[in-house]
Amino acid sequence: MIAHIRGKVAEKFGNCIIVDVGGVGYEMTVPTLDYEGCVLGEERKFFTYHAVRENSEELYGFSTLTAKKIFELLIGVQGVGPKAGVAILSLAEAEEVRNAIANADAGFIAKASGVGKKTAERVIVDLRDKVGIPSHYGATEVKIATMENKTDEALDALIALGFPLKEATAALEKVDVALPVEERVRLALRGA
């Protein structure tokens, strides 16, 4: 299993990028916001999911560990394959997608390319209890055009330490978001 790849962005096309790692190019499909954030020649790290099927092998890349974990949850839902999972994560930052699922916002999920109303409702039913509590309430807006970085590094750190997404979210719920990442992680671990 390829857990992550760090290298220079060599090429971009469609929603795919090629990352050059020591002379070997790894092609991976990435969500739209990750694709737009890539600059040719820039060194980047992507958390990866390696999908192996009978007749193909595909690599999917994500700029955060949280996005990868949400992707893994999404493709575990009946009727949601890797392409639909990437389409859902292309709607907004990973935290916004997680929040939409936690808020049971099927309308937001259904806006993803190739995802219908029934599939969106199935995603909500299957994952609502697995993604943790909402970070804010109300309808989620599609934010494809913005590249504002709303990545929660503290959430990524807890997931990297082995916390499931739901428990990591719950541990950070009562921690002030204005604190530095290290302090948020320390306080979350103390309260967990």
Helices and strands as residue ranges (DSSP letters): E 4-13, E 16-21, E 24-29, H 32-37, E 43-52, E 57-62, H 65-75, H 82-89, H 94-102, H 106-109, H 117-127, H 153-160, H 165-172, H 181-191
